């Protein structure tokens, strides 16, 4: 069972803390016919996340009784972008890349843009200051330095940030061999956040980051579409219950271009962003939009990882700027993974 933590981190605590990495599972849970059957039941029930039954004959109406006309369909509200052409309200997104490519630094810079309402990558504008949650399951000990580097680069005063919440564990999105939720699971996260929000101790969440998908899906076969379906459905239910978008951080496969695991996850995503190192041994990388369900994919954006305090932060290439990025001594300061 995964060790459970109730410690939520404020921005101050995150910048000052040095937490050990979340423990790895003792062993991989084997796939079986029984597990797949229970996965199927979980995908179609999720009774533990619903207040009541949706089954016909339980006293409720059939949801398919009401159909829209053409005029009603066309009159539906347009998509609400939280960060234009990056993530929309209620979306599922994925930022992925090989180990050490800089994806975590990009995620942290995106969080900085969201909580301040400032542009991301010099081109993507948040609709407003967004309320962001960040769950970290890997490399927790290195996060304070990385966040300090970001706020220094963006000139943010951490004491002014009241719209960011961090946890030093990730909510588990899968089930065990008996179809039961693991400790520290997504249902517990949803219940906790909703309860504290009702008590006025949390703001309405706009975006939830889960870093990484692998650490949040213990026991789920990455190439098993049924088991990955449970993981995806968990994210969808959490987004629905909390009224937020969910962005997962993930790894690439051996070719370095495609996300690791089942193709089912790509089909479920609204946005997919690949971070890829331009040259081995260099600090420059490229951010590429490999999927954008509700708009055209945008042209790649190059970035560099530049020294900022005791770590590095993202410096976005922009045609409006002609000065080179400050890169003194970076290769010796680059972490082995990101």
N, C-alpha and C positions, 0 to 999 in steps of 0.2 A: 504494500500500500504506500502511496506517496505521502510523505510527511506533509502535514498541513500547517500553514502559517497564518496567523491572523494579523500580521504586521503590515499595515498599509504605510507607505512612505510618502511624506510630504516632499515638495521640491527641495527644501532645506535638508531633510534627512537623506534624500537620494544623493545629493551632492557631497554629503559628509560621510556616508556609510561605506562600508566595505564588507559586503555580505558574501558568504560562501556560495558556490553554485548549488542549484537545486539537485538533490540526489538523483542518480540514475536508477531506473528500475532494476531489481535483482535479476529478473529473467524475462524473456520475451514470452508473451502469452500466445500459445499455438492456435492456429486457425482450426476450425472444426465445423462440421455440419451444424452442430447445435449452436455454436457461436454465430454462424451466419443466419440461422433462423432467428435468434434473439436480436441480432442486428436489424433484420428486416422488421421485427416487431417494434423495435425502438424508433426506427425511421418513420413508422406510420402511426405510432401512438404518442410518445412523449407526454404521457399522462402526468408525469411528475412535474412538468413545466406548465401544464394547463390547469386552470381553475375548475373547468367542467368538461364534460364529454361532448364531442362534436358529432357523435353517432346519431343517425336518423332513428327516431323512435324513442329517444331519451327525453323528449319534451321540447326539443328545439326545432327550429325550422330547417328545411333543406337549403343549404347555401346556394344551390344551383337554381332555385326558383326564380331569382331575379337576374335578368339579362339586360345588358346595355344595348341601346340602339346605336346606329352609326353616329348620330349627332352627339349622343352622350359620350361615346368613346373618344371622339375628336375633341370634345370639350374638357376632357380630363386635364388636370393641372400639369404643366411641364415638369420635367425632372428638376429636382432641387440639388444643385451642386453645392457641396460643403467646401471643397476646393476645386475650382473649375478644371474640368478634364482630368482630374485625379480621382476623386471619390465623391459619391453622391449620398444623400440621406438614405439610410437603410441598406446601403450597398455592402457587398462582400468584395474585399480586395486582397491582393497578394503582392508583396515586394520580395523578390527572390534573387539569389545569386550564389556564386561559389564561396566557399569559406575564404575569408581574407580579402574579398572584393571591395569592401567598404559599405555594404548594405545597411549595417546597423547605424553607421554615421549618417547615411541618407535618411533613415527612419527618424533619427533624433533631430535632424535639421527640419524634416517635415513637421515633427511635433512642435518645434520652435516657431515655425510659420503659422501653424494652427492656433497656438495659444496666444500669439500676438496679433493675429490677423494680417501679418505682413506676407508679401509674395514668397512663394516657394520656387526655387530654381530661377529666380528673376522673371518668371513668366506666368505662374499659376497662382491666382488670387483666391484666398479664403473669402467666403461670403461675409464673415465677421470673425471675431474672436471665438474660437471653438473650445468646448469642454472636452478634455482628452483623458482617457485612461490608458495606462501602459503596464502590461504584465510581462515580466521578464523571467525566463526560465533557464537562460544560458548566459554565461559571462557576467553574472550580476556584480561580481567584485570590481570589474572594470568600468561599470556604468557611471559612478560619480565623476570620474575624470572626464569621461566623454561628454556628459551633460554640462560640466563646467566649461569645457572647450566650446560647446555650442552657444551657451549663454554669453560667453565672452565675445564670440564672433558676432553674435546678433545684438550685443549690447543690451541684454536683458538683466534686470534686477530680480533675482530669485524671490526676494521678499514681496515683490509686487504680483507674483503669480498665484492666483487663487482658483484657476480653472484647469488644474492638472493633478492627477492622482496616479500613484505608482504602487505596484505590488511586487514583492520579491519572490513571487511564484506565479505560475500560469495555471488557469483553470483547466482541468482535464476534460477533454471533449469526447472521449470514447467510453466504452463500458468494459467490464471484465467478462470472463467466460460464462458467467451466470446472467449476463445482461444487466448487471448492477453498475451504478456509477462509482467511480473511484473516489477516494477522499480528495478534498480540494477540487471539486468538480464545478462545471459551468453552472449547474443549477444552484449551488451554494453561492457562487459569485453573483448571479442574477438576484437571488433572494436578498443577499446582504446589501447590494447596491440599491435595490428598489426600496428596501426598508429604511435605510439611512437617508435616501432621497426624500421619502415621505416624512421623515423626522426633521427635514431641513438641513441635514448635515452633508448632503451631496447635491451638486448641480445636475440638471438634466444632461446626460452624457450624449455627446455628438459622435465621437469616434473612440473605439476600443482597439488597441494594438495588442496582439498576442505574439510574443517573441520568445520561442519560435513555435511553428506548427508541430515540429517533431517532438519537442518537449511537452507539448500540450495534448499529444495523442498517444500516450503510452499504451502499448499492446495492440495498436491498430496497424495492420499490415499496409505499408505504403502503396503497394501495388494491387491491393484488394479493393475493387470498386465498391463492394458492399460495406466493408468496414470504413472506407473513406466517406461513404455516403452518410454514415452515422456522424462522423466528425463535421461534415459540411452542414448537416441538418441541425446539429448542436449550435453552430455559429448562426444559422438563420433564425433559430428560435431565440437565441440571446439577443440578436439584433432587433427582432420583433418585440420582445418583452421590454427591452431597455430603450427602444426607439432610437437606436444609434447604428452607425456603420461599423463593420468589423474588418480590420486589416491584419492579415497574418504575415509573419516573416518566415521565409522558407528557403531551402537550399536547392541548388540545381543538381541534375544528374551528372553522369560522367562526361557528357559532351559539353557541359558548361553553359548551354543555351536554354535548355528546357527544364522546367521544374521537376523535382524528383517525385516519383510515385505515379499513381493512377491518373489517367486522363479525365476521370470524373471531376477532379477538383478544378481543372481549367474550365470545363463546361459550366460550373456553378459560379465562377467569378465574374464580377462586373468590370473589374479593373485588374490588370496584371502588369507589373513593372519589373523589368530585368535590370540588375546592376552587374556590369561586366567590366573587368579590368582590361584596359586597352592593350597594355603590354605587361608581360610578367616582370616583376621586379620594379615596376614603376608605381607611382601613387595616383596616376590618372585613371579614371574610369568613365564609363558611358552609362547613362540612364536611358533605357529604351522601353517604350510602351508596346508590349506584345499583345495586349487585348484591351479594348475600350468598348464595352457593349453598346453604349448609348451615344457614341460620337466617333469621329475618325481618330485613329491612332495618330499621335503627334510625332514629329521628328525627334531623333535622339538628342539628348542634352549631355554634354561632357562636363566633367567635374574633376577637381583635384582635391586631395586631402592635405591641408596645410597646417602648420604648427599653430596651436592655440593653447597657451598655458602649458600644462603637463601632458596634453594629449594632442589630437588633431581634430579639425572640423572641416566641413565641406566648403569649398570655394567653387562657385558655379561659373563656368565659362559663359561669357556674354559678348556679343558683337559690339555692344555699346562701350565695353571696356577694352582698352588697348594695353593696359599695364599687365605684366606677367604676375602670376600668383606668387605670394611669398612662400618659398619651399625650402628654406635653409635647414639642412640636417634632418629631413623628414624620413628618409629610408631607415635611419637608425632608430626612429621613434615609432615607426609603424607597428601596431599590434600584429600578432601572428594570425589572428582571426578577427572577422568583423561581420 
